[in-house]
Amino acid sequence: MLTHTHPKLPMRNKLITKDFYCNQLGFEVFGADFEGYLMLQKDQIQLHFFEFQNLNPLENYGQVYIRTEKIETVFDHYIQKNVSIHPAGYLQTKPWGQKEFSLLDPDHNLLTFGESI
């Protein structure tokens, strides 16, 4: 039986990634501190990152879809924290029955937040 998924995304710099996710998005570090690897958690979401120093962010196609509750509250919180929302990803209702918004992390991993309507 499958129970959870923990996406693994590329990062160029562990300190920059940690700063963005912890100080802007409210994640916390969990687990041991491994060289070139970072594990973060917020609520029931875990994201893992592996070091890829030669990553060209403009060629990165890393993506994660994160289901939320109270998406307007999540969106407003990130706006108040001056998190840059993807230009094509402001909060909107999609034809597939989701309210969504998206942002890019420092390595251009696309994070889409969605709530069923």
N, C-alpha and C positions, 0 to 999 in steps of 0.2 A: 504494500500500500504506500502511495506517495503522500507525503505530509507537508513539505515545505520546499521552497526554492530560495536560493541565495545567489543572485546574479554576481558574476565576477566581471568587473569592468577595468579597462586599462587606465593607468595614471602615469603622468610623467614625473611628478614630484609628490612624495608622500606628505610632506608638511603642508603644501598648498592644498592638496585634496582634503586632508584632515581639517585644516582651518575652514575651508568652504563648507564642508558638510556639518561640522560641529558648531561653528560660530554663526553661520547664516541659516542653515536648515534645521538645526537642533538635534542632530545625531550625536551619539556618544560612542567612544571607542570601547570595544569589548574584546575579551580574549587576550592572548599573549601578544607582545610586540615583536613581530617577525621582520627581519630585514626585507625590504622590497614588497611587503604585503601589509594590507590594512583591512581591518574588519570593523564595520560600523553598524549601529543599531538605533532605531527610533521606533517606539511602540512595538509592533509585531514585525517590523521590516528590518531585514539584515541585508547589507550590501558589502561585498568583498571587492578589493581592488588589488591588482597586481602591477608591479612596476614595469613600465615600458618607456624608457627614457627617450627612445628615438621616435615615439609616436608623433605623427603629424596630426594635430587636432582637426584640421580641415578634411582629413581622410578617415576620421574615426566615425564608425557607425554604431557604437555602443548605445543601446537603448534599454530602458526599463519602464514598465507601466506599473504604477503604484496606485492601488485602489485606496480610496479615502472615505471618511465620513466627514460631514460638515465641510465640504470643499471650499465654500465661500470663506469660511474662517481660516482655513489653511492658506488660501490665496491671499487674503488680506494680511495675514501675519507675514508672509514672505514679502509683500509689497512694503509693509512697514519696516522690514529689515533691509530694504533696498536690494533685494535679490532681483537680478535681471531676468525678466520673463522673456522667453523666446518671442521674437517679433511676430511670428505667425501662431503663437501659442497662448494668447490671452484667454482668460476664462470664457468659455462659450459652451452652448449646448450643441452636441453633435447629432447627426441623423441616426446614429446607432444607439441612441438612448443613454448617452453619458454626458455629464458635464465634465469638461477637461480644461487643463492648462498645462503648459510645458515650459521647461527651462533647460539651459545647458550648463554643465559644470565646467570647471576650468580646462578640462581636456575634451570638451564637446561631447561628452556622454549626454544623450537626451533623456531627461526624466519627464515623463508624462504622468500627471496626477489625474485620476478620474473617479467619479462617483455616479452610480446608476441613478437614473431619475424615474 
